[in-house]
Amino acid sequence: MTATQVLIVIAAVLGFWVVGAYNRLVRLRNAIGSAWTQLDEQLRRRASVLDALLTAVRPRMEGGDPHALDAADAAQRQVQAAADAMRSRPVQETGSASLVAAEGVLASAQARVAALLDENPVLRADAQVHQALDELKAVDLRLQFARQGFNVAVDGYNDAARQFPTTLVAWAFGLRRAGRV
């Protein structure tokens, strides 16, 4: 075998390896997109259920803090805006950071609404409010599982993209780190 043939074989092997590593990273990025679809569906469902809860509570609110309902509504809109921004590029780390921040604001606002409902047992006992609260708990549980699935997909991609020598392929093709939610 001549030196030229050896170089051709080495270049072919290296080329096949680069293509294989790139395809693996793309497959892992696509898994993040699939996991995002599940998470996004649950975020939308929670928005719908939270809206129904706030609609049921608002007209019956006597005393208490009406600003808590407005804060929950605004926080939900903030989560939806972050999710909308992330929808086109679920792999971007900045989008996931915005979603995490918005989720924190929403969790705080939901806690304020829950405290208001605890102060008003008549309102909490209302069938419509009770049903919305039960549905919200169920959606939050499904949301936790969807978030976990998304983060597992992100971790798989990030781990693969950081392994040497695959990290060289990720760098060469501009495949950046994905963010957890």
N, C-alpha and C positions, 0 to 999 in steps of 0.2 A: 504494500500500500504506500502510495506516495504521500509526501507532506501535504500536497493540495487536497488529496482525498481525505486525509485525517482532519484537516481544517474544515472541509465541507461537512463531514460527519459531526464534528464538534458544534459547528454553527447550526446544523439541523437539530441536534439534540437540545441545544440551548434555545433555539427558536420554539421547538415544541414545548419545552418547559415554560417559557414565557407565556405562550398562548394558554397552556393549562392553568398556570397561576392566575392569569387575568380572568379566565372564564370562571375559576373558582370564586374569585372576589366578586365578580358580577353576579354569580348565583347567590352568594351570601347577601349582596345588596338587594337583590330581588326578594329574598326572604324577609328583609326588613320592610320592604314595600307591602308584602302580603300581610305581615304582622300589623303594619300601620292601618291597613284596611279594617281589620278587626277592631283595633283600638279606636279608630275614628268612628266606626259604627256605634260603639258603646258611648263615646263622648256625645254623639248626636242624640242618642237615646236618653242619656242623663239630662241633656239640655231640655228635651221635650218633657220629661217627667218633672224636672225642677220647675219649669214654666207652669205646668199644671198645678203643682203644689203652691207656688206663689200666687197663682190666680185664685186658687181655692181659699187661701189664707187672707189675702189682701182685703176683701170686702168685709170680712168678719173680725178684723183686727180691732179690738177695743183696748185702748191704752197701749202700753208697750212701746216699742221703738220701730216706727214705720221705716226709718232709715235702714234698718237691717234687711228689709225686703228689697229695698232699692239697691243696697250694696250687693246682695246675692244676685240680683238681676244683672247688675253691671259687671260683676265678677264672671258670671256665666258668659256674657258677651265677650269679655276679655279672653276667656278660654276658647271660645269659638273662633275668635279672630286669630289666636295663636295656632289653632288647629287648621284653620283655613290656609294660613301661611305655610304650614308644615305639609299640607296635603300634596302640594306639587313636588316637594323635595323632602321626603321623610328622613333622609339620611343626614341632612345638615344639622350640625351640632348647635348652631345658633337658634334654629327653630325649636329644637327640643328644650333648650334652656328657657326660651320664652314660654313654652307650654308648661314647664315645671313651675315657673314663677307664677303664672296665671292660676295654675291648680292650687298653689299655696294660698293665694288670695281667696279663691272660691271656697276652700276648706274652712278658712276663718269665717267667711260670710255664712256658710251653711251652719257652722257652730252657733253663730249668733241667732239664726232663725230657729234652730233646735232649742236654744235657751228660751226664746220667746214662746215657743209651743209648750215647753215644760212649765212655764209660768201660767199658761192658760189651758187648764185641763179640759174645759168645755170644747175649746177649739180643737185640741188634740184628739178628743173623742169623736169629732165629726167624721162621718163615714167617708166622705170624699177626701178629707185631709189624711185620715188613717190609711186609706188605700194608696194615696200618693206617697206617703212615707214608706209603706211596705215596698212599693214598687221602686222607690229611690234606693232603698237598702239592697234590693236584688240587683239593680243596675250597677250600684257601686261595687258589689261583689264580682259581677261579670267584668267590670272595668278593671278591677285589680288583676284578674286573670289575663285579660287582654294586654295590660301594661307589662305584666310579667313575661308574656310571650314576646312582646316587642323588645323588651330589654334582653332577653335570651338571644334573639336574632341579632341585635346590635352587638352584644358581647362576642358572639361567634364571628361576626364580620371584623370587629376591631382586633380580636385576637389573631385572626388570619392575616390581617393587614400589617400587624406589628412583627410577625415572625420573619426572621431572616432566612432566606433572601427574598421572600415574597414582598417584604416591605419596599424593596427596590422597584418591583413592578408597580406597587400601589403608588409610590412616589412618581414614577415615570409617567403614569397615566392619570395623575391628579386625583386619585381616589383617597379622599380625606376621611378622617375619623368621624364616626357617626355618634350621635348623642343619645343618651338614655333618657327615659321619661319617668 
